[in-house]
Amino acid sequence: YTTHYIEVYQVINNPVPEGPWRKIPDVSIQTLRTDLEKYCPVEGLEDQFVNILLIGQVGAGKSSFFNSVNSVFRDRVTSKARSGGAEHSLTTTFRMYKIKSKETGYPLKFRLCDTRGLEEGQGLDIVDLVSVLDGHITDGYE
């Protein structure tokens, strides 16, 4: 028996409020990076990694988000995932990207899973989405 946890967020175009919407603690990038490098999934899970699914419409910035996170851990700008502006999704395969620690060289305990952009008539369909959520899609699936 496998239990899946799903968190869904939706961005709604509301007017931009005056001032910051929350107080951000004064934390350095190094502190945040160290916290992510020390992260481990809950004990007792059979998986060693937590998969974070990046999903959204074409041009939402899913691949760019991965490139940004990867760049932080590499201390240089990287572009491992194809990204940019286009009419249709530049991502054509399901990718499970590992982020490696600069300190140890080992992958961190989470993977960013990049998908095709959601668009009518092509892209990710509901059957593939369910398979992704169940963990039945392998890296490189078209």
N, C-alpha and C positions, 0 to 999 in steps of 0.2 A: 504494500500500500504506500503510495507516494502522495505527499501533501505539497501543493503548490501555493505560493503566496504571490498575489498580484497587486500592485499598486498602480492606479491609473490617475493621471493628471491631465487636465484640460486647460489650455490657455484661452481665456476669454478677453476679447478686446474691450476692456474698460478704460475710461479716461485715466490718464496718468495722475496719481495723487501728488499733492505738494509735499516735498521733502521725502526722506527715505521711509519705506514701508515697514522696516524693522531696523533695530540697532544691531550692527554687525560687530562682533567682538574683535578686539585688536589682536589678531593672531597672524603670525608670519606664514609665508608660503612654506617655509621649511617645516614648521610645526604641523601644518596640514598634510604635507607630504609624508612626514614621519608617521602620523596617525593612520594614513591610508596604507603605508607599508606594513604596519603592525596589525592591520585588520585581519581577523580570521572568522570564518563562518561559525555558526552555532555548533557546539559539540554534539555529536550524535548523528549529524547528517552524513549520508553516504558520499555526497559530492565534496570535493576539496575546494571548489570555486563557487562563487556566487555569480550568476549571469545577470547582467543588466541589459535589458532590451531597449534599444533606441528605435523608436517608431514614430512616424509622422508623415506629413505630406511632403511632396517633392520640394526641395529647397528649404526645408525647415532647419537644416544644419546638423543632422545626425552624424554624418561623416566628419564634418568640421569639428564637432564636439569631441569626437575621439581624437582627432589630430591635435586639438588643444590640450587634452589631458595627457596624451603621449608626449607632447612637447615639454610639459612641466616636468615630467619624470626623466626626460633626456637632457634637460638644460639647454635645449636648442630647438629651433622650429623644425618640426617633422611633418611629412605629408604622406604617411603610409596609406591612408584611405583616400581614394579619389574623391575630390570635392570641388564644388564650384556651382555656378548658376547654369541651368539648362532647362529646356521645356519638359524633358522627361528625366527620370531618375538616372544619375550617373552610376549609382550602385546597382549592379546587375546580379550579384550573388549575395547570399547570406554569409556574413563574416563574423567570426568570434575572435576579437582582438585581445591579446594578452598585453598587459602593461608590465614591463620589467623594471625592477628596482635598480637604480643607478649604483646603489651601495653594494648590493649582493649579486646583481645580475640575474636573479631568479624572478619568475613572474609573480605578481601580486595575487592575492586570493580572490580577485574579481576579474571578470572578462566583460568587455563592452561588446554587445552583439548588435551589429549594424544590418539594417534591412533596406530593401528597395523602398522608395518613397510611395506613399499611398496616392494612387491616381486612378481615375475611372478608366476601365477597359484594359489596364495592364498594371503591373506591379504586384504587390502582395495580395493574395486572395484569402478568404476566411478559412479555407481548409489548411493552407500553409501557415496561417497565423496560429491556429489551434495546435498544429504540429510543433511550431516553434515554442509555444507556451508549455507544451508537454515535454519538451526536450528531445524530440525525435528528428530534428533537422540538424544535419552535420555541417561543419564549416565548409563553405564553398558551394553549397546547394544553390542551383539556379531555379 
